[in-house]
Amino acid sequence: MTYSVFVDGQEGTTGLRIHEYLAERSDVEVLRIAPELRKDAAERARLLNAADVAFLCLPDAAAREAVALVRNPGTCIIDASTAHRTLPGWAFGLPELVPGQRAQLRASKRIANPGCHASAFILLLRPLVDAGLVPAALPLSATSITGYSGGGKKMIEQYQAGGEPALTSPRPYGLTLQHKHLPEMVAHTGLQVAPVFMPIVSNFYKGLAVTVPLHLSQLPAGTTPEALHAALVRHYAGERFIRVLPLRDADTLEHGFFDVQACNDTNRVDLCVFANDKQALLMARLDNLGKGASGAAVQAMNVHLGVDEGLGL
């Protein structure tokens, strides 16, 4: 069977990467809009309603407008913006989130693609909150370091042009403490308090790692690093795209540095627990253009269509 797919916002970083994922697939017919009609509402509406699956790679306001153009009840929308990630009626596009998540994705015609920082944070915390090892009311902090491709075309051009000394060192941002991923980071972990979250963009193209520090004394009595690690292993047993590395991963400790880019060009997420007898560091890494964006969208499409979940990935 051949499925019709339209990418609204095909010229952006996420849209271009989705096209790359779909290019070699024989089961997909990609519908393309003429460049001069990219902002023509009538032509966009025609293609959105002609598609079995429509990816929205647009700013939030434009994504909401695109959803309003869809009248075909058979069109499945997968929205890569932040506009619908915490709204009722939208399935969250993270198949590994909880048992039953894939059934929601298969049944829903409205799927909200997770954000890159949020995916890593949620995959780390949701199993631990569900297991009662991290109290839902516990105030947390998180740091994320990411490549500059997550900033879109303008930032990519800025970094690749070179010549600006400030771009040679890591740059913390989100300093108003109102990062756009925070609502989904709370809603889909079960936490009751938004973490203090500091993202950092640095001078490499892609790759992302989120780190969450924990004081074991603030966790339920008897919680050990081994228990934290075991909860992650149990939750993700059998998941093809989630790899829980050994506790205090020896390979990483041997070299003394965590490789933020080790999942690049894959749809994989690596989860790690580093700890002593009083503290722990939870760490997750992924390709911010892969499982952090376009790869996750294609994976959600595969689940919805009932085809091999890794097809094209």
C-alpha positions, 0 to 999 in steps of 0.5 A: 500500500502507498501512503500520501504524505505532505510536509507543510514547511518543507524548507525548514530543517525538520522538514528537509530531514523528514524528506530525507527519511522518506526519500528511499521509501517505496510505500510513500508518495510525497506530495510537494507544493510549488515554491511560489505557492508555499504560503497559498492557503488554498493550495496548502489546504488542498495538499493537507486534505489529500494526504494520509499523513501531513507533517507540520514543520511550522511556527506555532501560529502557522501550525494552528492555522494549518490544522484549521485547514484540514477537513478530511477526517482521514488525514493524520496530522503530525505537528512538530511545533509546540502548539499542541503538545499538552492539549487534550485530543492530541496524542504525544508522539513518544511511543516509548512513553508508557504502555498503551502509548502506541495504541493511542498513536495508532488511533489518533489523527492528531499527533504532537511531536515532542521537542528535542530537550523534552524528549531526553528529559521525559525519557529519563524521568517518566519511568522514575516518577511512575516507579515512585523513585522520584517524587512528583513534587520534587523540585529538579534542575536540568541542563541540556547541551545541544548542537546549533542545528536546533536553532534553525536555518538562521542560527545554522548560517550564523555558526557556519559563516564563522568570524564571531568569537562569541560562537566559539564557546558554549552559550547558555540561553532560556535565561527567562526560565520560560523555555517553550519545552517546559510545559511538556516536560512537566505534563508528560513526566507526571512532575508537579513542579517545572524543573529549573532548566538551562539549555546551552547551544554550542559550536557543533552541528547536532547532538544533544545531552540532558543532565538531571542531578539528584541527591539520593537523600531527597528520594524515598528512603532506600533509593539507590543508584541501582534502583534508579538504573533498574527502573529504566532497564525495566521500563525500556526492556525490548525498546529498539530505539532506547538503550540503557547503558550500564550503571556507571558506564565503564567506557565513559568513565574510562575516558572521563568525558561524555560524548554528546554526539554519540547518537548522531545519525541514529534514531537512538536514545542512550540513557545513563546513570552515574552515581556515588553513594550520595548523588546521581547524574541522570543523562540522556543523549540523542540526535536533536534532528533525529529522535529529537525531531524528524526521526521521532515524527517519522517513527510516530507516522510508522506507528500510526500506519501500522508499518514497521516502526523503524522503517526508513530510520 
